[in-house]
């Protein structure tokens, strides 16, 4: 899987249920825990509410705190752990969750810089990759998964989502091969017509 180093995986503010679900967006992956899965999580981030941020701060004593950031004491995999941020962007305090690789001491500040730059843009826009990540994050587990024996060997293990055809049939399709029309159909109405952003 070829993933950007830091990527937004959900558009909008995740509520508590969505937040907990996105903590492990890759729970269905085949051969879970049999290899180094850190690349799946490293750099993923999304916005949460102040209440969710404060709740997570009170769950366990943080591993460390740095002004507007704190890291969770429990690691997800290897040296990957949750970092929560409370950032002032355009004069408004907003909260975020991201996964950082703490073996790289620059990782938390790098995440902070990317979030600040991405969320400071004047116009609301989404890249194709952000649209696909939002679809993956928002789709129920029954309607998404990983390519199995029914797919060509080279596609196995890649992410798939269900698509509905005009003849009322349905089938699974590779997430990264969705057409613009299929992406539009899967996005909530308020996100369908956002302009395309240039990938950073």
C-alpha positions as CSV (number, residue, x, y, z in Angstrom):
1,X,0.0,0.0,0.0
2,X,1.5,3.3,-1.1
3,X,0.3,6.0,1.4
4,X,1.3,9.6,1.8
5,X,3.4,10.2,4.9
6,X,0.8,12.4,6.6
7,X,-2.9,12.2,5.5
8,X,-6.3,13.5,6.5
9,X,-8.7,10.5,6.8
10,X,-12.0,12.1,7.6
11,X,-13.6,15.4,6.6
12,X,-15.5,17.2,9.3
13,X,-15.5,16.8,13.1
14,X,-15.7,13.2,14.3
15,X,-18.1,12.5,17.1
16,X,-17.1,10.0,19.9
17,X,-18.4,6.9,18.1
18,X,-16.6,7.9,14.9
19,X,-13.4,8.7,16.8
20,X,-13.2,5.3,18.5
21,X,-14.0,3.5,15.2
22,X,-11.3,5.4,13.4
23,X,-8.7,4.6,16.0
24,X,-8.4,1.3,14.2
25,X,-9.6,1.9,10.6
26,X,-7.7,-1.2,9.5
27,X,-9.1,-3.7,12.0
28,X,-10.3,-6.0,9.2
29,X,-7.0,-6.3,7.4
30,X,-5.8,-9.8,6.6
31,X,-3.0,-11.3,8.6
32,X,-3.5,-8.7,11.4
33,X,-0.5,-8.4,13.7
34,X,1.7,-10.8,11.6
35,X,3.9,-8.0,10.3
36,X,4.9,-4.4,10.9
37,X,1.6,-2.6,10.3
38,X,3.0,0.8,11.4
39,X,2.8,2.2,7.8
40,X,-1.0,1.8,7.9
41,X,-1.3,4.2,10.8
42,X,1.7,6.5,10.7
43,X,0.5,10.0,9.8
44,X,-3.3,9.4,9.8
45,X,-5.2,12.3,11.3
46,X,-8.7,13.7,11.7
47,X,-10.5,16.4,13.6
48,X,-12.4,15.7,16.9
49,X,-14.4,17.9,19.3
50,X,-13.1,19.6,22.4
51,X,-15.2,17.2,24.6
52,X,-13.6,14.1,23.0
53,X,-10.1,15.7,23.3
54,X,-10.6,16.3,27.0
55,X,-12.1,12.9,27.5
56,X,-9.0,11.2,26.0
57,X,-6.7,13.4,28.2
58,X,-8.4,12.0,31.3
59,X,-8.4,8.3,30.2
60,X,-4.7,7.7,31.3
61,X,-1.9,9.9,32.3
62,X,-0.2,11.0,29.1
63,X,3.1,9.7,28.0
64,X,4.2,13.3,27.5
65,X,2.7,16.8,27.2
66,X,4.0,19.7,25.1
67,X,1.9,22.8,25.3
68,X,-0.9,22.1,22.8
69,X,-0.1,18.4,22.4
70,X,-0.1,15.2,24.4
71,X,0.7,11.6,23.6
72,X,-1.1,8.5,24.8
73,X,0.9,6.1,27.0
74,X,-0.4,3.0,25.2
75,X,1.2,2.2,21.8
76,X,-0.9,0.9,18.9
77,X,1.9,-0.9,17.1
78,X,5.6,-0.7,17.4
79,X,6.5,3.0,18.2
80,X,3.1,4.3,16.8
81,X,0.8,6.0,19.3
82,X,-2.0,8.6,19.4
83,X,-1.1,12.2,19.7
84,X,-3.9,14.7,20.5
85,X,-3.6,18.3,19.5
86,X,-5.5,21.5,20.5
87,X,-4.6,24.1,17.9
88,X,-5.6,27.7,17.3
89,X,-6.4,28.0,13.6
90,X,-7.8,31.2,12.1
91,X,-8.5,32.4,15.6
92,X,-10.5,29.3,16.7
93,X,-9.4,26.4,18.9
94,X,-9.8,23.1,17.1
95,X,-8.8,19.6,18.3
96,X,-7.3,16.8,16.3
97,X,-6.1,13.2,16.7
98,X,-3.1,11.8,14.8
99,X,-0.8,8.8,14.8
100,X,2.9,9.6,15.2
101,X,5.9,7.4,15.1
102,X,7.7,8.3,18.3
103,X,10.9,6.7,17.1
104,X,11.2,9.9,15.0
105,X,11.3,12.9,17.5
106,X,10.2,15.2,14.7
107,X,7.0,13.3,14.0
108,X,4.6,15.2,16.4
109,X,5.8,18.7,15.2
110,X,5.6,17.5,11.6
111,X,2.0,16.3,12.2
112,X,1.2,19.7,13.8
113,X,2.6,21.6,10.9
114,X,0.7,19.6,8.3
115,X,-2.6,19.9,10.1
116,X,-2.1,23.7,10.6
117,X,-1.2,24.2,6.9
118,X,-4.1,22.0,5.6
119,X,-6.7,23.5,7.8
120,X,-5.6,27.1,7.3
121,X,-6.5,27.1,3.6
122,X,-9.1,29.7,2.6
123,X,-11.3,27.5,0.4
124,X,-12.8,24.2,1.5
125,X,-11.5,21.5,-0.9
126,X,-10.6,17.8,-0.9
127,X,-8.0,15.9,-2.8
128,X,-9.0,12.6,-4.5
129,X,-7.0,10.8,-1.8
130,X,-8.9,12.6,1.0
131,X,-12.2,11.7,-0.6
132,X,-11.2,8.0,-0.7
133,X,-9.9,8.0,2.9
134,X,-13.2,9.7,4.0
135,X,-15.2,7.0,2.2
136,X,-13.1,4.3,3.9
137,X,-13.5,5.9,7.3
138,X,-17.2,6.4,7.0
139,X,-18.2,3.0,5.4
140,X,-19.6,0.4,7.7
141,X,-17.4,-2.8,8.1
142,X,-20.1,-4.8,6.3
143,X,-19.7,-2.7,3.2
144,X,-15.9,-2.6,3.0
145,X,-13.0,-5.1,3.4
146,X,-9.9,-6.4,1.7
147,X,-9.6,-8.1,-1.7
148,X,-9.5,-11.9,-1.4
149,X,-9.3,-14.9,-3.7
150,X,-12.1,-13.4,-6.0
151,X,-9.7,-10.7,-7.1
152,X,-6.5,-11.0,-9.3
153,X,-3.5,-12.0,-7.3
154,X,-1.9,-8.5,-7.6
155,X,-5.0,-6.9,-6.0
156,X,-5.3,-9.2,-3.0
157,X,-5.1,-7.5,0.3
158,X,-6.0,-4.1,-1.1
159,X,-9.0,-2.2,0.3
160,X,-12.4,-2.7,-1.3
161,X,-15.8,-1.2,-0.9
162,X,-19.2,-2.2,-2.2
163,X,-20.6,-0.3,-5.2
164,X,-24.2,-0.4,-6.5
165,X,-24.8,-0.8,-10.2
166,X,-27.6,0.8,-12.3
167,X,-29.2,-2.7,-12.7
168,X,-29.6,-2.7,-8.8
169,X,-26.8,-5.2,-8.5
170,X,-23.9,-4.7,-6.2
171,X,-20.3,-5.8,-6.1
172,X,-17.0,-5.0,-4.4
173,X,-14.5,-2.8,-6.1
174,X,-11.0,-1.7,-5.2
175,X,-11.2,1.6,-3.3
176,X,-8.5,3.3,-5.4
177,X,-10.3,2.4,-8.6
178,X,-13.6,4.1,-7.8
179,X,-14.7,6.5,-10.6
180,X,-15.5,10.1,-9.8
181,X,-19.2,9.3,-10.1
182,X,-18.8,6.4,-7.7
183,X,-16.9,8.6,-5.3
184,X,-19.6,11.3,-5.5
185,X,-22.3,8.7,-4.8
186,X,-20.5,7.5,-1.6
187,X,-19.8,10.9,-0.2
188,X,-22.3,12.8,2.0
189,X,-24.1,15.5,0.0
190,X,-22.3,18.4,1.7
191,X,-18.9,17.0,0.5
192,X,-19.8,15.9,-3.0
193,X,-19.3,19.2,-4.7
194,X,-16.3,20.5,-2.9
195,X,-13.6,21.6,-5.4
196,X,-10.5,19.4,-5.9
197,X,-7.5,20.4,-3.8
198,X,-4.0,20.0,-5.0
199,X,-2.3,17.3,-3.0
200,X,0.5,18.6,-0.9
